[in-house]
């Protein structure tokens, strides 16, 4: 089953339709109250990063479900970035550590921003500026030319049991989702949060 698609712009009212679609899908899949709440929380986490991402373009949100297996999809189409916007994105880190990349949700958002910056050359430029990005680049991006995976990131930082691991343990999206994939397909950047109940 695929939900209705919600058109996303930088208008906050667009984001309300996301929750309506998520709730419809929870009812359709006969999720119990606890499962429906978890799906709602996962969608709220995704919506939290959208205002910043939608400043670079427009997008769509939808849910795909098979039984109790869910995928929350956000597909973003970046507009032609002005030189000022491009410079702002590139300058967020010169030391290899980005102060704004604190927390898993911000890391997912920044992975999407990196890909929106230059979706053709994202993997060439990003690892130089963002350590977390290179830790999450997926070796098997499936349908994507470039992909960042929360599971790949989790596997990389698990070995170190570092500050990044502490972030994962405290993160709502990292604890509720089975994986989050950020990928480039054509001229769009997709964010997919996966959850099996």
C-alpha positions as CSV (number, residue, x, y, z in Angstrom):
1,X,0.0,0.0,0.0
2,X,1.2,3.5,-0.8
3,X,-0.3,6.5,0.9
4,X,-1.3,9.8,-0.8
5,X,1.7,12.0,-1.6
6,X,2.0,15.2,0.3
7,X,3.6,18.1,-1.6
8,X,6.2,19.8,0.5
9,X,7.3,23.4,0.2
10,X,8.7,25.7,2.9
11,X,5.2,26.3,4.2
12,X,4.6,24.8,7.7
13,X,1.0,24.0,6.8
14,X,2.3,21.5,4.2
15,X,3.8,19.5,7.0
16,X,0.5,18.8,8.8
17,X,-0.6,16.6,5.9
18,X,2.3,14.2,6.7
19,X,0.8,13.3,10.0
20,X,-2.6,12.7,8.5
21,X,-1.2,10.2,6.0
22,X,0.9,8.4,8.7
23,X,-2.1,8.0,10.9
24,X,-4.2,6.7,8.0
25,X,-1.5,4.1,7.2
26,X,-1.3,3.0,10.9
27,X,-5.1,2.4,10.9
28,X,-5.0,0.6,7.6
29,X,-2.2,-1.7,8.8
30,X,-4.1,-2.4,12.1
31,X,-1.2,-1.1,14.2
32,X,-1.9,-1.2,18.0
33,X,-1.7,2.1,19.9
34,X,2.0,1.7,20.9
35,X,3.0,0.8,17.3
36,X,1.0,3.8,15.9
37,X,2.6,6.1,18.4
38,X,6.1,4.9,17.3
39,X,5.3,5.4,13.7
40,X,4.0,8.9,14.5
41,X,7.2,9.7,16.5
42,X,9.3,8.5,13.6
43,X,7.4,10.8,11.2
44,X,7.8,13.7,13.6
45,X,11.5,13.2,13.6
46,X,11.6,13.3,9.8
47,X,9.4,16.4,9.8
48,X,11.7,18.2,12.2
49,X,14.5,18.3,9.6
50,X,12.3,19.3,6.7
51,X,12.1,23.1,7.2
52,X,15.9,23.4,6.7
53,X,15.9,21.0,3.8
54,X,13.0,22.7,2.0
55,X,14.9,26.0,2.0
56,X,16.8,24.4,-0.9
57,X,13.9,23.2,-3.0
58,X,10.6,21.3,-2.8
59,X,9.6,17.8,-2.2
60,X,7.1,15.1,-1.5
61,X,6.3,12.8,1.5
62,X,4.5,9.4,1.3
63,X,4.4,6.1,3.2
64,X,4.8,2.7,1.7
65,X,3.6,-0.3,3.8
66,X,3.5,-4.0,3.3
67,X,1.8,-5.6,6.2
68,X,3.5,-4.1,9.2
69,X,6.7,-3.1,7.3
70,X,6.8,0.6,6.8
71,X,8.9,3.0,4.8
72,X,8.5,6.8,5.3
73,X,9.7,8.5,2.2
74,X,10.8,12.1,1.6
75,X,11.9,13.0,-1.9
76,X,13.5,16.4,-2.4
77,X,14.3,18.2,-5.6
78,X,16.9,20.9,-5.1
79,X,16.5,24.1,-7.0
80,X,19.5,25.6,-8.7
81,X,21.6,26.7,-5.7
82,X,22.8,30.3,-5.7
83,X,26.5,30.9,-5.1
84,X,25.6,32.3,-1.6
85,X,23.7,29.2,-0.7
86,X,26.3,26.9,-2.1
87,X,29.1,28.8,-0.2
88,X,27.1,28.6,3.1
89,X,26.7,24.9,2.7
90,X,30.4,24.4,1.9
91,X,31.6,26.6,4.7
92,X,29.8,24.8,7.5
93,X,33.0,22.9,8.2
94,X,36.6,23.6,7.4
95,X,38.1,21.6,10.2
96,X,36.5,18.3,9.3
97,X,34.2,18.5,12.4
98,X,30.9,20.3,12.0
99,X,29.5,21.9,15.1
100,X,26.0,21.8,13.6
101,X,26.3,18.0,13.1
102,X,25.5,17.2,16.7
103,X,22.8,14.5,17.0
104,X,21.7,11.9,14.6
105,X,18.8,13.9,13.2
106,X,21.2,16.7,12.3
107,X,23.6,14.2,10.7
108,X,20.8,12.8,8.5
109,X,19.8,16.4,7.5
110,X,23.3,17.4,6.7
111,X,23.9,14.2,4.7
112,X,20.8,15.2,2.6
113,X,22.2,18.8,2.4
114,X,25.5,17.5,1.1
115,X,23.8,15.5,-1.6
116,X,21.6,18.5,-2.5
117,X,24.6,20.7,-2.8
118,X,25.9,18.8,-5.7
119,X,24.2,15.5,-6.3
120,X,26.6,14.5,-9.1
121,X,29.8,14.9,-7.0
122,X,28.5,14.4,-3.5
123,X,30.8,11.6,-2.6
124,X,33.9,13.3,-3.9
125,X,33.5,16.5,-1.9
126,X,31.7,15.4,1.3
127,X,34.1,13.1,3.1
128,X,36.8,15.8,3.2
129,X,34.5,18.1,5.2
130,X,32.3,15.7,7.2
131,X,33.8,12.7,9.0
132,X,30.3,11.3,9.9
133,X,29.3,11.3,6.2
134,X,32.2,9.0,5.2
135,X,31.3,6.7,8.1
136,X,27.8,6.3,6.8
137,X,28.4,6.0,3.1
138,X,26.7,2.8,2.1
139,X,28.7,0.2,0.2
140,X,25.5,-1.2,-1.3
141,X,23.3,1.8,-2.2
142,X,20.9,-0.4,-4.2
143,X,18.9,1.9,-6.4
144,X,21.0,5.0,-5.5
145,X,24.1,6.3,-7.2
146,X,25.2,7.6,-3.8
147,X,23.7,6.7,-0.4
148,X,24.3,7.3,3.3
149,X,22.9,4.8,5.7
150,X,22.2,5.1,9.4
151,X,23.0,1.4,9.8
152,X,26.4,1.8,8.0
153,X,27.1,4.8,10.3
154,X,26.0,2.8,13.3
155,X,28.3,-0.1,12.4
156,X,31.3,2.2,11.9
157,X,30.9,4.0,15.3
158,X,29.9,0.9,17.2
159,X,33.5,-0.3,17.0
160,X,34.8,2.8,18.8
161,X,32.1,3.3,21.5
162,X,32.7,7.0,21.3
163,X,30.7,10.2,21.6
164,X,29.0,9.3,18.3
165,X,27.8,6.0,19.9
166,X,26.3,8.0,22.8
167,X,24.4,10.1,20.3
168,X,23.0,7.0,18.7
169,X,21.8,5.6,22.0
170,X,20.0,8.9,22.8
171,X,18.5,9.5,19.4
172,X,14.8,8.9,18.9
173,X,15.2,8.3,15.1
174,X,18.1,5.9,15.7
175,X,16.1,3.9,18.2
176,X,12.8,3.9,16.5
177,X,13.9,3.1,12.9
178,X,15.4,0.0,11.5
179,X,17.4,2.1,9.1
180,X,17.4,5.5,7.5
181,X,18.8,5.8,4.0
182,X,19.7,9.1,2.3
183,X,20.3,8.6,-1.4
184,X,20.6,10.3,-4.8
185,X,18.4,9.1,-7.6
186,X,18.5,11.2,-10.8
187,X,18.1,14.8,-9.8
188,X,16.4,14.1,-6.4
189,X,17.6,13.3,-2.9
190,X,15.5,10.7,-1.0
191,X,15.3,10.1,2.7
192,X,13.7,6.8,3.7
193,X,13.1,5.7,7.3
194,X,12.3,2.0,7.6
195,X,10.4,0.4,10.4
196,X,9.1,-3.2,10.8
197,X,6.6,-3.9,13.6
